[in-house]
């Protein structure tokens, strides 16, 4: 009897590949899915860090966009099984989850600022890759899915879209628990399986059974603490703005918005790091990062419920120069950072949908789904006029935020 049970269990895995993931356990892939996973654009994600330079503060945080994408396709499969999707919808949901980040810039969201200044986002680049890369097209064809179907999901045009880009999507459910695991921080404690099992798929998108409100509150809390303590940790941002300063010095070499697709896919964290290290203007920043010599924070202001519209790449530079000029210090030694945590509902027009609606609104969800703005000013550690810079920074930033 035991032998028959073992044979039966093994037969379930005939024709599938197993990947051992430290977050979700064993993740299964069909041969056709593996062909898509093995495509050049997806494999490139192995060389793009999920949390750029966070390892300088949390040494274990060295996981990649690839790791995250694998987690997303797994959770998409979990949703598909629970929602009893048709085979085609299941495949479509899983491929959209796998490919949602395939167009990320090197160093993830940090260098996405170089795209945003040109009116593009990593979502736009993902769609470009899906629509134009031959390996992706061939992989999708092997799965019986068209590129335009995947693009429709990513653009929010189908009832499946909210499962990939929504308030409680596979993206968020994976990165919060994954980033907590690898950083060693304990903020990402979320009952992922309860949220999956209490999700309903209505005609216009997903909703969560109101019995799961506790799990949704956990997610909102985990997200808030992860932003404050991991993503926007003051030393993490100090390192990141130094790397971004280096990239700004060589903008002509890192013009991601105008690169051909082939050239764009040639770049990852390693190529960009070497490019910056090989440039005389940018090298000093890279060498300081290699030795963990970071600027010090002298000013900070947080606004819960902010607009996220105070500073962009260009206006930050202008503010840095104004602060430095009024404080009488070298502008190259002053750094202004504007960190923006988007609202929990950023990725879809819908709010967090609970069905049926509870009798009273959760104050946790109401407050912690709001966007978060953090403005900080840093100076190099050899600046002796730090107190003067702090005073000027407070005046300049207050005038901007008014």
Secondary structure as UniProt FT lines:
FT   HELIX           2..11
FT   TURN            12..15
FT   STRAND          16..21
FT   TURN            22..24
FT   STRAND          25..30
FT   HELIX           31..37
FT   HELIX           40..44
FT   HELIX           45..47
FT   TURN            52..53
FT   HELIX           54..56
FT   TURN            59..60
FT   HELIX           65..83
FT   HELIX           87..99
FT   TURN            100..103
FT   TURN            106..107
FT   HELIX           108..116
FT   TURN            117..119
FT   HELIX           122..132
FT   HELIX           134..142
FT   TURN            143..144
FT   HELIX           147..154
FT   TURN            155..156
FT   TURN            159..160
FT   HELIX           161..164
FT   TURN            167..168
FT   HELIX           170..183
FT   HELIX           192..197
FT   STRAND          199..202
FT   TURN            203..204
FT   STRAND          205..209
FT   HELIX           210..212
FT   HELIX           213..226
FT   HELIX           227..231
FT   HELIX           234..249
FT   TURN            250..253
FT   HELIX           256..258
FT   HELIX           261..266
FT   HELIX           269..277
FT   TURN            280..282
FT   HELIX           283..290
FT   TURN            291..292
FT   STRAND          296..304
FT   HELIX           313..327
FT   HELIX           331..333
FT   STRAND          334..341
FT   TURN            344..347
FT   STRAND          354..355
FT   HELIX           363..368
FT   STRAND          372..379
FT   TURN            381..382
FT   TURN            384..385
FT   HELIX           386..401
//
